[in-house]
Amino acid sequence: MSDAHALVGNTPVVLALNDQIDRAAGSDAKVLITGESGTGKEVAARLIHERSRRRIYPLTTINCAGIPDSLLESELFGFRRGSFTGALRNKPGLLEKAHNGTLFMDEVAEMSLRMQGTVLRFLETGEIQPIGSEHIGRRVDVRVLAATNCNLYDHVTSRAFRLDLYYRLNVIHLHIPPLSEHSEDVGPLLHHFIDMYSRRYQTPRRDVSAASLECLKRYAWPGNIRQLKNIAERLIVSGGAGPITVDELPPEIRGSAPEEPRLSETPAVTPRRAEELLDRMLVGGESFWSAVYGPFMTRDLTRDDVRYIVRRGLLKTRGNYAGLMRAFNMTPEDYKRFLNFLRKHQCQLNFHPFRSPSGDVDPTTEQGVH
């Protein structure tokens, strides 16, 4: 994805996402967009709006993270003169300004429970009541798109997020995978950003050497597309000439090793560390995405760690991957993403041996799921 409000890439991941955006744009249903920070959730929201019948009206955005209740409420619903110190005039809120258009609420998981209740009431009635007003204001027609970089259902389970608001927002669920799960799109994205910044800074466009591109593609990209975009800008403003070489890449990327060596990593602490993570998921209720996926992507876990965890989980569920997802506190919507992650990093195990009547499992089994 890009800030030019277009999807960039040719992998099945991007093509499928483009189809999902088209379908979401064809209705007025609320959409919950999930994905890691930097994957392009706001770009997806803008595309939904621009492809919808509401595109002739405004798209209004607000980031709910770190905004106090009083400020967030006044931003959304507006206020009346004299309602608080500094309220010298009436001010309409974003919901009123977005009438007939779309409101994009980013980081909705950061809202307080009180504010969640206020937003829920609006979603149910469409009515706005400015702060300081004794009467319900006008009814507005606004489509709401919401986004979060966390597992919102985990927040529901911990009672940090209202279940009724979760179901109200999650009519259509659009998940944007991390860049590491479609690394073949790194090349097209990088060229797109290089073209964009070359035009912006009026500098000659630069090609990318094959060695540099290979290095970029095998990097883990913890900051996702936003990180790649920032690196492209840095490469352009550096003022170099000719193809971009490996030496020009940031140290963290330049020093990234190919994925293959990780296959041979078998640290002595693997069982102990893996058992600790298993306990956090099976007993503590923590999600696989925070307990295992996050540390793996930052190279704090190896493939052997993940394989050990998956193997122990499949022993518990007798080879049932759906049961494994439940045991690891994932939602049914995560199924495709989970299997894609395991396949990409060669951590997927054949479920058949785990269903053996004898219960014996060959620990060397590394075949894919069928």
KOLLO-127479 format. One record per residue (C-alpha): residue number from 1; x, y, z. Coordinates in Angstrom, 1 decimal. Example, Ala and Ser with C-alpha at 12.3 -4.5 7.8 and 13.67 -1.06 7.14 Angstrom:
<1, <12.3, -4.5, 7.8>>
<2, <13.7, -1.1, 7.1>>
END
This chain:
<1, <0.0, 0.0, 0.0>>
<2, <1.1, 3.6, -0.4>>
<3, <0.2, 7.1, 0.6>>
<4, <-1.0, 7.7, -2.9>>
<5, <-4.1, 5.8, -2.0>>
<6, <-3.3, 2.8, -4.2>>
<7, <-2.4, -0.8, -3.5>>
<8, <1.2, -1.5, -4.6>>
<9, <2.2, -5.1, -5.2>>
<10, <1.4, -8.2, -7.2>>
<11, <1.3, -11.0, -4.6>>
<12, <-1.8, -13.0, -3.8>>
<13, <-1.9, -11.1, -0.5>>
<14, <-2.3, -7.7, -2.1>>
<15, <-4.7, -8.9, -4.8>>
<16, <-6.9, -10.5, -2.2>>
<17, <-6.8, -7.4, -0.1>>
<18, <-7.8, -5.3, -3.1>>
<19, <-10.8, -7.5, -3.6>>
<20, <-11.8, -7.2, 0.0>>
<21, <-11.6, -3.4, -0.2>>
<22, <-13.8, -3.4, -3.3>>
<23, <-16.4, -5.5, -1.5>>
<24, <-16.3, -3.3, 1.6>>
<25, <-16.7, -0.2, -0.6>>
<26, <-19.9, -1.5, -2.1>>
<27, <-21.9, -1.1, 1.2>>
<28, <-22.3, 1.2, 4.1>>
<29, <-21.5, -1.4, 6.7>>
<30, <-19.0, -0.6, 9.4>>
<31, <-15.5, -2.0, 8.9>>
<32, <-12.9, -3.0, 11.4>>
<33, <-9.4, -2.8, 10.0>>
<34, <-6.7, -4.7, 11.9>>
<35, <-3.0, -5.1, 11.4>>
<36, <0.4, -4.2, 12.8>>
<37, <1.5, -0.6, 13.0>>
<38, <2.7, 0.6, 9.6>>
<39, <0.9, -1.9, 7.4>>
<40, <-1.3, 0.7, 5.8>>
<41, <-4.6, 0.6, 7.7>>
<42, <-5.3, 4.3, 7.0>>
<43, <-4.6, 3.8, 3.3>>
<44, <-7.1, 0.9, 3.2>>
<45, <-9.7, 3.1, 4.9>>
<46, <-9.1, 5.9, 2.3>>
<47, <-9.5, 3.4, -0.5>>
<48, <-12.8, 2.1, 0.9>>
<49, <-14.1, 5.7, 1.1>>
<50, <-12.8, 6.7, -2.3>>
<51, <-14.4, 3.6, -4.0>>
<52, <-17.7, 4.1, -2.1>>
<53, <-20.8, 6.2, -3.0>>
<54, <-19.7, 8.6, -0.2>>
<55, <-16.6, 9.6, -2.1>>
<56, <-18.0, 13.0, -3.0>>
<57, <-18.3, 13.8, 0.7>>
<58, <-15.4, 14.2, 3.2>>
<59, <-13.3, 11.5, 4.8>>
<60, <-12.6, 12.6, 8.4>>
<61, <-10.0, 10.9, 10.5>>
<62, <-9.2, 10.9, 14.2>>
<63, <-6.5, 9.0, 16.2>>
<64, <-7.9, 7.9, 19.5>>
<65, <-4.6, 7.0, 21.0>>
<66, <-3.5, 9.0, 24.0>>
<67, <-6.4, 11.6, 23.7>>
<68, <-8.1, 12.3, 27.1>>
<69, <-11.8, 11.6, 27.2>>
<70, <-12.9, 15.2, 27.4>>
<71, <-10.8, 16.2, 24.3>>
<72, <-11.8, 13.1, 22.3>>
<73, <-15.5, 13.7, 23.1>>
<74, <-15.3, 17.4, 22.1>>
<75, <-13.5, 16.5, 18.9>>
<76, <-16.1, 14.0, 17.9>>
<77, <-19.3, 15.7, 19.1>>
<78, <-18.4, 19.4, 19.4>>
<79, <-19.2, 21.7, 22.2>>
<80, <-21.3, 24.7, 23.1>>
<81, <-20.0, 28.1, 24.1>>
<82, <-19.3, 28.3, 27.8>>
<83, <-19.4, 24.6, 28.4>>
<84, <-15.8, 24.7, 29.7>>
<85, <-13.0, 27.2, 30.2>>
<86, <-11.8, 28.3, 26.8>>
<87, <-15.1, 27.4, 25.0>>
<88, <-15.6, 30.9, 23.6>>
<89, <-17.9, 29.8, 20.7>>
<90, <-19.9, 26.9, 19.5>>
<91, <-17.8, 24.4, 17.6>>
<92, <-19.2, 21.5, 15.5>>
<93, <-17.6, 18.1, 16.0>>
<94, <-16.0, 15.8, 13.4>>
<95, <-19.2, 13.7, 13.2>>
<96, <-21.2, 16.7, 12.2>>
<97, <-18.6, 17.7, 9.6>>
<98, <-18.5, 14.2, 8.2>>
<99, <-22.3, 14.1, 7.5>>
<100, <-22.9, 11.9, 4.4>>
<101, <-19.2, 11.0, 4.4>>
<102, <-17.0, 8.7, 6.4>>
<103, <-15.3, 8.8, 9.8>>
<104, <-12.1, 6.8, 10.2>>
<105, <-11.3, 6.1, 13.9>>
<106, <-7.7, 4.9, 14.3>>
<107, <-6.5, 3.0, 17.4>>
<108, <-10.1, 2.5, 18.8>>
<109, <-8.7, 0.1, 21.4>>
<110, <-7.2, 3.1, 23.2>>
<111, <-10.6, 4.6, 24.1>>
<112, <-11.7, 4.5, 27.7>>
<113, <-14.7, 2.4, 28.6>>
<114, <-16.8, 5.5, 29.2>>
<115, <-15.9, 6.9, 25.8>>
<116, <-16.6, 3.5, 24.2>>
<117, <-20.1, 3.8, 25.6>>
<118, <-20.6, 7.3, 24.2>>
<119, <-19.4, 6.1, 20.8>>
<120, <-21.7, 3.0, 21.0>>
<121, <-24.7, 5.2, 21.7>>
<122, <-24.0, 7.3, 18.6>>
<123, <-23.6, 4.2, 16.4>>
<124, <-27.0, 3.0, 17.6>>
<125, <-28.9, 6.2, 17.1>>
<126, <-26.9, 8.4, 14.8>>
<127, <-27.6, 11.3, 17.2>>
<128, <-24.9, 13.8, 18.4>>
<129, <-25.1, 15.8, 21.6>>
<130, <-22.4, 18.5, 21.8>>
<131, <-20.7, 19.0, 25.2>>
<132, <-22.6, 21.6, 27.2>>
<133, <-25.9, 21.1, 25.3>>
<134, <-29.0, 20.1, 27.2>>
<135, <-30.6, 18.7, 24.1>>
<136, <-29.8, 16.0, 21.5>>
<137, <-28.4, 17.6, 18.4>>
<138, <-29.0, 16.7, 14.8>>
<139, <-29.0, 13.1, 13.5>>
<140, <-26.1, 12.6, 11.0>>
<141, <-25.4, 9.9, 8.4>>
<142, <-21.8, 8.9, 8.8>>
<143, <-20.1, 5.6, 7.9>>
<144, <-17.6, 4.6, 10.5>>
<145, <-14.4, 2.7, 9.8>>
<146, <-12.3, 1.7, 12.8>>
<147, <-8.7, 0.4, 13.0>>
<148, <-6.5, -1.1, 15.7>>
<149, <-3.0, -2.7, 15.7>>
<150, <-3.9, -5.0, 18.6>>
<151, <-6.1, -8.1, 18.9>>
<152, <-9.4, -6.4, 19.8>>
<153, <-10.9, -9.7, 21.0>>
<154, <-8.2, -10.1, 23.5>>
<155, <-9.2, -6.7, 24.9>>
<156, <-12.8, -7.9, 25.0>>
<157, <-11.7, -11.0, 27.0>>
<158, <-9.8, -8.8, 29.5>>
<159, <-12.9, -6.4, 29.7>>
<160, <-10.8, -3.5, 28.4>>
<161, <-13.1, -3.2, 25.4>>
<162, <-16.9, -3.5, 25.3>>
<163, <-18.2, -6.6, 23.6>>
<164, <-21.3, -4.8, 22.3>>
<165, <-19.1, -2.1, 20.7>>
<166, <-16.8, -4.8, 19.2>>
<167, <-19.7, -6.5, 17.5>>
<168, <-21.1, -3.1, 16.4>>
<169, <-17.7, -2.2, 14.7>>
<170, <-16.8, -5.7, 13.4>>
<171, <-19.4, -6.0, 10.7>>
<172, <-16.8, -6.4, 8.0>>
<173, <-13.3, -7.4, 9.2>>
<174, <-10.3, -6.4, 7.0>>
<175, <-7.0, -7.7, 8.2>>
<176, <-3.8, -6.3, 6.6>>
<177, <-0.9, -8.7, 6.9>>
<178, <2.6, -7.5, 7.9>>
<179, <5.1, -6.8, 5.1>>
<180, <7.1, -9.9, 6.2>>
<181, <4.3, -12.1, 5.0>>
<182, <4.4, -10.7, 1.4>>
<183, <8.1, -9.8, 1.1>>
<184, <8.0, -10.2, -2.7>>
<185, <6.2, -6.8, -2.7>>
<186, <9.2, -5.1, -1.2>>
<187, <10.6, -4.4, -4.6>>
<188, <7.5, -2.9, -6.2>>
<189, <6.9, -0.8, -3.0>>
<190, <10.4, 0.4, -2.9>>
<191, <10.4, 1.5, -6.5>>
<192, <7.1, 3.2, -5.9>>
<193, <8.4, 5.2, -3.0>>
<194, <11.6, 6.1, -4.8>>
<195, <9.6, 7.5, -7.7>>
<196, <7.4, 9.4, -5.3>>
<197, <10.3, 11.0, -3.4>>
<198, <12.4, 11.6, -6.6>>
<199, <9.5, 13.8, -7.9>>
<200, <8.9, 15.5, -4.5>>
<201, <12.6, 16.4, -4.1>>
<202, <13.3, 16.9, -7.8>>
<203, <16.2, 14.5, -7.8>>
<204, <17.2, 11.9, -10.4>>
<205, <15.5, 8.6, -9.9>>
<206, <17.8, 5.8, -8.7>>
<207, <17.7, 2.1, -9.4>>
<208, <18.3, -0.6, -6.8>>
<209, <21.1, -3.1, -7.1>>
<210, <20.2, -6.8, -7.1>>
<211, <22.2, -7.4, -3.9>>
<212, <20.5, -4.5, -2.1>>
<213, <17.0, -5.7, -3.2>>
<214, <17.8, -9.2, -1.9>>
<215, <19.0, -7.8, 1.4>>
<216, <15.8, -5.7, 1.7>>
<217, <13.6, -8.7, 0.9>>
<218, <15.0, -10.9, 3.6>>
<219, <14.8, -8.2, 6.3>>
<220, <12.0, -8.8, 8.9>>
<221, <10.5, -5.3, 8.6>>
<222, <9.2, -4.8, 12.2>>
<223, <8.0, -1.3, 11.1>>
<224, <6.3, -2.7, 8.0>>
<225, <5.5, -0.5, 5.0>>
<226, <6.0, 2.7, 6.9>>
<227, <9.5, 1.7, 7.7>>
<228, <10.2, 0.9, 4.1>>
<229, <8.8, 4.2, 3.0>>
<230, <11.0, 6.1, 5.4>>
<231, <14.1, 4.3, 4.2>>
<232, <13.2, 5.1, 0.6>>
<233, <13.0, 8.8, 1.5>>
<234, <16.4, 8.6, 3.3>>
<235, <18.0, 7.0, 0.2>>
<236, <16.7, 9.7, -2.0>>
<237, <17.6, 12.7, 0.2>>
<238, <21.1, 11.3, 0.8>>
<239, <22.0, 12.6, -2.7>>
<240, <23.8, 9.5, -4.0>>
<241, <24.1, 8.6, -7.7>>
<242, <23.8, 5.4, -9.6>>
<243, <22.1, 2.2, -8.3>>
<244, <21.5, 2.0, -4.6>>
<245, <24.2, -0.3, -3.0>>
<246, <24.1, -2.5, 0.1>>
<247, <26.5, -0.1, 1.8>>
<248, <23.9, 2.7, 1.6>>
<249, <21.3, 0.6, 3.4>>
<250, <20.7, 1.2, 7.2>>
<251, <22.9, -1.0, 9.4>>
<252, <20.0, -3.0, 10.7>>
<253, <19.1, -4.0, 7.2>>
<254, <22.7, -4.3, 5.9>>
<255, <23.5, -6.7, 8.7>>
<256, <20.4, -8.9, 8.2>>
<257, <21.4, -12.5, 7.6>>
<258, <19.5, -14.7, 5.1>>
<259, <16.7, -16.7, 6.6>>
<260, <18.4, -20.1, 6.0>>
<261, <20.9, -20.0, 8.9>>
<262, <18.0, -19.8, 11.3>>
<263, <17.1, -23.4, 10.4>>
<264, <20.3, -24.6, 12.2>>
<265, <19.8, -22.5, 15.3>>
<266, <19.1, -24.9, 18.2>>
<267, <20.0, -23.0, 21.4>>
<268, <20.2, -25.0, 24.6>>
<269, <17.5, -22.9, 26.2>>
<270, <14.8, -23.7, 23.5>>
<271, <12.7, -26.1, 25.6>>
<272, <12.7, -23.9, 28.7>>
<273, <11.9, -20.7, 26.8>>
<274, <9.3, -22.4, 24.7>>
<275, <7.6, -24.0, 27.8>>
<276, <7.4, -20.6, 29.4>>
<277, <5.7, -19.2, 26.3>>
<278, <3.3, -22.2, 26.2>>
<279, <2.4, -21.6, 29.8>>
<280, <1.7, -17.9, 29.0>>
<281, <-0.7, -19.0, 26.3>>
<282, <-2.3, -22.1, 27.7>>
<283, <-2.6, -21.0, 31.3>>
<284, <-2.3, -17.2, 31.1>>
<285, <-4.6, -16.7, 28.1>>
<286, <-2.0, -14.7, 26.1>>
<287, <-2.4, -14.6, 22.3>>
<288, <0.1, -16.4, 20.0>>
<289, <0.6, -13.1, 18.2>>
<290, <2.0, -11.3, 21.3>>
<291, <3.7, -14.3, 23.0>>
<292, <5.4, -15.9, 20.0>>
<293, <4.9, -14.0, 16.7>>
<294, <6.2, -10.7, 18.0>>
<295, <9.4, -12.1, 19.6>>
<296, <10.0, -14.3, 16.5>>
<297, <9.8, -11.3, 14.2>>
<298, <12.3, -9.4, 16.3>>
<299, <14.6, -12.4, 16.3>>
<300, <14.3, -13.1, 20.0>>
<301, <13.0, -16.6, 19.0>>
<302, <14.2, -19.0, 16.4>>
<303, <12.4, -21.3, 14.1>>
<304, <13.3, -24.2, 16.4>>
<305, <11.5, -22.4, 19.2>>
<306, <8.4, -22.0, 17.1>>
<307, <8.4, -25.5, 15.9>>
<308, <8.7, -26.8, 19.4>>
<309, <5.7, -24.7, 20.5>>
<310, <3.6, -25.8, 17.5>>
<311, <4.6, -29.5, 18.1>>
<312, <3.6, -29.3, 21.8>>
<313, <0.4, -27.6, 20.9>>
<314, <-0.5, -30.2, 18.2>>
<315, <0.2, -33.0, 20.8>>
<316, <-2.4, -31.3, 23.0>>
<317, <-5.0, -31.0, 20.2>>
<318, <-4.2, -34.3, 18.6>>
<319, <-3.2, -32.7, 15.3>>
<320, <-6.2, -30.3, 15.1>>
<321, <-5.0, -26.9, 13.9>>
<322, <-8.3, -25.3, 14.6>>
<323, <-8.1, -26.5, 18.2>>
<324, <-4.5, -25.3, 18.3>>
<325, <-5.6, -21.8, 17.4>>
<326, <-8.2, -21.8, 20.2>>
<327, <-5.5, -23.1, 22.6>>
<328, <-3.2, -20.3, 21.5>>
<329, <-6.0, -17.7, 22.0>>
<330, <-6.5, -16.8, 18.4>>
<331, <-9.8, -16.0, 16.6>>
<332, <-11.2, -18.0, 13.6>>
<333, <-10.4, -14.9, 11.4>>
<334, <-6.7, -15.5, 12.2>>
<335, <-6.6, -19.0, 10.7>>
<336, <-5.3, -18.1, 7.2>>
<337, <-2.8, -15.6, 8.6>>
<338, <-1.6, -18.2, 11.1>>
<339, <-1.0, -20.9, 8.5>>
<340, <0.6, -18.5, 6.1>>
<341, <3.0, -17.5, 8.9>>
<342, <3.9, -21.1, 9.6>>
<343, <4.4, -22.0, 5.9>>
<344, <6.5, -18.9, 5.2>>
<345, <9.0, -19.7, 8.0>>
<346, <9.0, -23.5, 7.6>>
<347, <7.3, -24.0, 11.0>>
<348, <4.3, -26.0, 9.8>>
<349, <4.1, -29.6, 10.8>>
<350, <2.2, -32.5, 9.3>>
<351, <-0.9, -33.1, 11.5>>
<352, <-1.2, -36.8, 10.6>>
<353, <1.5, -38.2, 13.0>>
<354, <-0.2, -36.4, 15.9>>
<355, <-3.4, -38.4, 15.2>>
<356, <-1.6, -41.7, 15.5>>
<357, <-3.5, -44.2, 17.7>>
<358, <-0.3, -45.0, 19.5>>
<359, <0.3, -41.3, 20.3>>
<360, <3.9, -41.7, 19.0>>
<361, <5.1, -38.7, 17.1>>
<362, <8.3, -38.5, 15.0>>
<363, <10.0, -35.3, 16.3>>
<364, <11.7, -34.8, 13.0>>
<365, <8.4, -34.4, 11.1>>
<366, <8.5, -31.1, 9.3>>
<367, <6.0, -31.6, 6.5>>
<368, <3.2, -29.1, 5.7>>
<369, <-0.4, -29.4, 6.6>>
<370, <-2.7, -30.8, 4.0>>
END
